Amino acid sequence: MVVRPFAAVLSKPEEIPDYTKFLGNVKEDFTKFHAQGYFSDPQTPAMYVYQVVVGDQSRTGLIAAVSIQDYLEERVKRHEHTLVAKEVKQADLLQHRGAVVKPVLLAHRHHQALADLLSTHANQNQPTQELHLNEPQEIHRLWAITDNEEIEQIQYYFGRYILNTYIADGHHRFSAIARLYQQREGQDESNPYGYLMSALFPSTALEIHNFNRAVKGLADGRSPLSFMASLSRFFNIKPLAEAREPLQSHEMTMLLQGEWFSLRWREKTLQQNSSAGLPTLDVSMLNYYVLQEILGFTDIRNDKRIKYIEGPKGLTALIEACENRPSFAFCLHPLGWDSFFRVIDHGLVLPPKSTWFEPRMRNGIVVQPV
């Protein structure tokens, strides 16, 4: 992996009347905000220790520029397919504003020496920038790393030990800038799209949440009783006294007509998938056996009858999505890091809306001019 310093532009909260509104609009209005003096001049090229504090949890990573060549040669690994239309839209937006306004979030396996270096730097220096956000309530801290020895040590760790990173959030931004890079490749002038600002966090500092599903109606006038009978082919079903999340992998909980059920995959179903070399991830099996085979959905990624709800929003959001409409909902267990890495290292991808990572990166705090 090749990482390097870059000349970032930082937001200037003291100059911005409504910082929350600024964060919400900077993606579209960067050019206007830049003209209004809401950003600093380009800083001395640096990497950054980046810390996000939410409540009593502090998560620390590194912001640096990552080589697009590493993405093209699959050292930056992806877990979702991208859509060409979204790539083109992202590329057009990037060219229009001339800047990347949010780092792509990359996960990597924990490396203690790198973690120690970043922690030591943060403990021994004052933050370059510290932002206290109200909506959501978060603290974002940045420490610029400009010392050549520290930078070379970080580059050594990535070149020698952290050989792969994994896109947690930002698949279309990475593919869009790679598209622009390839369009300019071979021209005499310097290619401005060779590196992309990324936030690199170890898996120990990131949390994978589930993505739940609320599904509108039952196809072909199917009754709830008939639906339950179809589910029983693949699941052991148990009524629940109250709403709860699944306790472990291979269990889901389901809301149907105001009642909650535990759904555990039958051992026969799991063995059938495993023997055939098919995924045994809950989300993959839900898509195949329930949404496709039982309900007849053919385009799960784009079907408007499926509403995806981020796990951190909890069961309340799932219940609200089913109110006042004939719907039912599935709550899934979060994917573990071992499963996440294993799937991607085998060259596979996850179904859409399988994971929700925290902490979230915010637009407009650190910007990479292009």
C-alpha positions in Angstrom: 0.0 0.0 0.0 1.3 3.5 -0.9 0.2 6.4 1.3 1.5 9.9 1.2 1.0 13.4 2.6 -1.2 15.9 0.8 -1.9 19.6 0.9 -5.3 19.6 2.7 -7.7 22.5 3.0 -9.4 22.8 6.4 -12.7 24.3 7.3 -12.7 27.5 9.4 -15.6 27.1 11.9 -15.0 30.6 13.3 -15.9 32.0 9.9 -19.0 30.0 9.4 -22.4 31.3 10.8 -24.1 27.9 11.0 -21.6 25.0 11.0 -24.3 22.3 11.1 -25.9 23.7 8.0 -22.5 24.1 6.4 -21.7 20.4 6.9 -25.0 19.4 5.4 -24.6 21.6 2.3 -20.9 21.6 1.5 -21.0 18.7 -0.8 -23.1 20.7 -3.3 -22.0 24.2 -2.3 -18.2 23.8 -1.8 -17.3 26.3 -4.5 -19.6 29.0 -3.0 -18.4 28.3 0.5 -14.8 28.4 -0.6 -15.3 31.8 -2.2 -16.9 33.0 1.1 -13.7 32.3 3.0 -15.0 29.2 4.9 -11.8 27.3 4.2 -8.1 27.8 4.9 -5.4 28.1 2.2 -3.8 24.7 1.3 -1.7 23.5 4.2 1.8 22.2 4.2 1.6 18.6 2.9 0.9 16.4 5.8 -0.8 13.2 7.0 -3.2 13.6 9.9 -4.0 11.7 13.0 -7.8 11.7 13.0 -9.8 11.1 16.1 -13.6 10.9 16.4 -15.2 11.0 19.9 -18.8 10.0 20.4 -20.0 9.8 24.0 -17.3 7.9 25.9 -15.9 6.2 22.8 -12.8 7.5 21.1 -11.7 6.1 17.7 -8.4 7.0 16.1 -7.1 6.6 12.6 -5.0 8.2 9.9 -6.0 10.5 7.1 -3.6 10.3 4.1 -3.6 10.2 0.3 -3.9 6.6 -1.0 -2.7 5.6 -4.4 -5.3 5.0 -7.1 -3.0 2.4 -8.5 -3.5 0.4 -5.4 -7.2 0.5 -6.0 -6.8 -0.6 -9.7 -4.5 -3.4 -8.6 -7.0 -4.5 -5.9 -4.9 -3.8 -2.9 -7.7 -1.4 -1.9 -10.5 -4.0 -1.8 -14.2 -3.4 -2.3 -17.2 -5.3 -0.9 -19.9 -3.8 -3.1 -20.5 -3.5 -6.8 -20.7 0.0 -8.2 -23.1 1.4 -10.7 -21.8 3.2 -13.8 -24.4 5.9 -13.6 -23.4 6.8 -10.0 -19.7 6.7 -11.0 -20.3 9.2 -13.8 -22.3 11.4 -11.5 -19.6 11.4 -8.8 -16.9 12.1 -11.4 -18.8 15.1 -12.8 -19.4 16.5 -9.3 -15.7 16.1 -8.4 -14.6 17.9 -11.6 -17.2 20.7 -11.0 -16.1 21.5 -7.5 -12.4 20.6 -8.0 -12.1 19.0 -4.6 -12.8 15.9 -2.6 -14.8 17.1 0.4 -14.9 13.8 2.5 -12.4 11.1 2.9 -13.2 7.6 1.8 -13.3 5.3 4.8 -10.9 2.4 4.6 -10.6 -0.4 7.1 -7.4 -2.4 7.7 -6.3 -5.1 10.1 -5.0 -3.8 13.4 -1.2 -3.0 13.4 0.0 -2.2 16.9 3.1 -0.2 16.0 1.1 2.1 13.8 -1.5 2.5 16.5 1.2 3.4 19.0 2.8 6.0 16.6 -0.5 7.7 16.1 -1.4 7.7 19.8 2.0 9.0 20.8 1.8 11.8 18.2 -1.6 12.9 19.5 -0.5 12.7 23.1 2.6 14.8 22.6 1.1 17.6 20.4 -1.8 20.0 20.4 -4.5 19.3 17.8 -4.3 21.2 14.6 -8.0 21.4 14.7 -10.7 20.4 17.1 -14.4 20.6 16.2 -17.4 20.1 18.6 -20.5 19.1 16.5 -24.0 19.4 17.9 -25.9 17.4 15.4 -24.8 14.7 15.9 -22.9 15.3 19.1 -19.3 14.4 18.1 -15.8 15.7 18.6 -13.4 15.6 15.6 -9.7 16.2 16.2 -6.9 16.5 13.7 -3.1 16.5 14.3 -0.9 17.3 11.3 2.0 14.9 10.8 4.8 16.8 8.9 7.9 15.2 10.4 9.7 13.3 7.6 10.8 10.5 10.0 7.2 9.9 11.2 5.8 10.0 7.7 8.5 7.5 6.4 7.7 5.2 9.4 4.0 5.2 8.5 4.8 4.5 4.9 7.0 1.6 5.9 4.2 0.1 8.0 1.8 0.3 5.0 4.4 -0.9 2.5 5.6 -3.8 4.6 2.7 -5.0 6.9 -0.6 -3.4 5.9 -0.7 -4.7 2.4 -4.5 -4.4 1.9 -7.2 -2.0 2.9 -11.0 -2.5 2.6 -13.5 0.2 1.5 -16.0 0.6 4.3 -17.7 3.7 2.8 -17.0 5.4 -0.5 -17.1 2.8 -3.2 -18.5 5.2 -5.8 -16.0 8.0 -4.9 -13.1 5.6 -5.3 -14.4 4.2 -8.6 -15.2 7.7 -9.9 -11.7 9.1 -9.3 -10.2 5.9 -10.7 -12.2 6.6 -13.8 -10.9 10.1 -14.1 -7.3 8.9 -13.4 -7.5 6.4 -16.3 -8.9 9.0 -18.6 -5.9 11.2 -18.0 -3.3 8.4 -17.8 -0.5 8.7 -20.4 -1.0 12.4 -21.0 2.1 14.6 -20.6 0.8 16.7 -17.8 0.8 15.5 -14.2 -2.3 13.4 -13.4 -4.2 15.2 -10.6 -6.2 12.1 -9.8 -3.4 9.7 -8.8 -4.2 9.8 -5.1 -7.4 10.0 -3.0 -7.8 11.4 0.5 -8.8 8.5 2.7 -9.4 7.9 6.4 -7.6 4.6 7.3 -8.9 3.0 10.5 -8.0 -0.3 12.0 -10.9 -2.8 12.5 -10.4 -2.4 16.3 -11.4 1.3 15.9 -14.4 0.7 13.7 -17.8 -0.8 14.4 -19.8 -2.8 11.9 -23.6 -2.4 12.4 -26.4 -4.3 10.8 -28.6 -3.0 8.0 -32.3 -4.0 8.6 -35.1 -4.3 6.1 -38.7 -3.3 6.1 -40.7 -4.9 3.3 -43.9 -3.5 1.9 -46.8 -6.0 1.6 -46.9 -9.7 0.5 -46.9 -10.6 -3.2 -49.9 -12.2 -4.9 -52.3 -11.7 -2.1 -50.3 -14.1 0.1 -51.7 -14.3 3.7 -49.4 -13.9 6.7 -50.1 -17.6 7.7 -49.1 -18.8 4.2 -45.9 -16.6 4.4 -45.0 -18.2 7.8 -45.5 -21.6 6.4 -43.1 -20.8 3.6 -40.6 -19.5 6.0 -40.8 -22.6 8.1 -39.1 -24.5 5.2 -35.9 -22.7 6.0 -36.2 -21.5 9.6 -37.0 -22.7 13.0 -39.6 -20.1 14.1 -40.2 -19.1 17.7 -42.7 -16.4 18.9 -41.1 -13.7 21.1 -42.7 -12.1 24.1 -41.2 -8.7 23.1 -39.2 -7.0 20.4 -35.5 -7.8 20.5 -32.5 -7.9 18.2 -31.0 -11.3 17.2 -28.6 -12.7 19.7 -26.1 -14.2 17.3 -25.4 -14.9 13.7 -27.7 -17.3 11.8 -30.6 -15.8 13.7 -32.9 -12.9 12.6 -35.9 -11.4 14.3 -39.0 -10.6 12.4 -41.9 -8.2 12.9 -45.2 -9.4 11.3 -48.6 -7.9 12.1 -47.4 -6.4 15.4 -45.8 -9.6 16.6 -42.1 -10.5 16.9 -40.6 -13.8 16.0 -37.1 -15.4 16.2 -36.0 -17.0 12.9 -33.1 -19.4 13.1 -31.8 -21.0 9.9 -32.4 -24.7 9.8 -29.2 -26.7 10.0 -30.1 -28.4 6.7 -30.3 -25.0 5.0 -26.9 -23.9 6.3 -25.3 -27.2 5.3 -26.9 -27.1 1.8 -25.4 -23.7 1.2 -22.0 -24.6 2.6 -21.8 -27.9 0.6 -22.7 -26.0 -2.6 -20.0 -23.4 -1.9 -22.7 -20.7 -1.4 -22.6 -17.9 1.2 -23.9 -18.7 4.6 -24.1 -15.0 5.6 -27.5 -14.1 6.9 -28.0 -11.2 4.5 -27.2 -13.4 1.5 -29.5 -16.2 2.5 -32.3 -13.7 3.4 -32.1 -12.2 -0.1 -32.1 -15.6 -1.8 -34.5 -17.8 0.2 -37.0 -15.1 1.4 -37.0 -12.1 -0.9 -36.3 -14.1 -4.1 -37.6 -17.6 -3.7 -40.6 -17.0 -1.4 -41.6 -13.4 -2.4 -40.4 -13.4 -6.0 -38.3 -10.2 -5.9 -36.1 -10.1 -9.0 -34.1 -6.8 -8.4 -33.4 -6.6 -4.7 -31.0 -3.7 -5.1 -33.5 -1.4 -6.6 -36.9 -2.7 -5.5 -38.8 0.2 -4.0 -40.8 -2.2 -1.7 -37.7 -2.7 0.4 -36.6 0.0 2.8 -33.2 -0.3 4.3 -32.7 1.0 7.9 -29.4 1.5 9.6 -28.9 -0.7 12.6 -27.9 2.2 15.0 -31.4 3.6 14.6 -32.7 0.6 16.6 -35.9 -1.4 16.6 -38.0 1.8 17.0 -37.2 2.9 13.5 -38.0 -0.6 12.2 -41.4 -0.5 13.9 -42.1 3.0 12.6 -41.3 1.8 9.0 -44.1 -0.7 9.3 -46.8 1.5 10.8 -49.9 2.4 8.8 -49.0 0.1 5.9 -49.1 -3.6 5.3 -45.4 -4.3 5.9 -43.1 -6.7 7.8 -39.5 -6.3 8.9 -36.3 -8.2 9.5 -33.6 -7.3 12.0 -30.3 -8.9 11.3 -27.2 -9.6 13.4 -24.2 -7.5 12.5 -21.5 -9.0 10.4 -18.3 -9.8 12.2 -14.9 -8.6 11.1 -13.6 -12.2 10.5 -16.5 -12.8 8.1 -16.1 -9.4 6.5 -12.4 -9.9 5.7 -12.8 -13.6 4.7 -15.6 -12.8 2.1 -13.6 -10.0 0.5 -10.2 -11.8 0.6 -11.9 -14.6 -1.4 -12.8 -12.2 -4.1 -16.5 -12.0 -3.3 -18.8 -9.1 -2.6 -21.5 -8.5 -0.1 -25.1 -7.9 -1.0 -26.1 -4.2 -1.1 -26.8 -2.7 2.3 -25.1 -5.4 4.3 -23.1 -3.2 6.6 -23.1 0.3 8.3 -19.8 1.5 9.7 -19.1 3.9 12.5 -17.6 6.4 13.0 -19.0 8.2 10.0 -16.9 10.6 8.1 -18.3 14.2 7.7 -18.2 16.4 4.6 -16.2 19.6 4.7 -14.0 19.1 7.7 -10.9 18.1 5.6 -10.8 18.7 1.9 -8.4 17.5 -0.8 -8.1 20.0 -3.7 -7.9 18.4 -7.1 
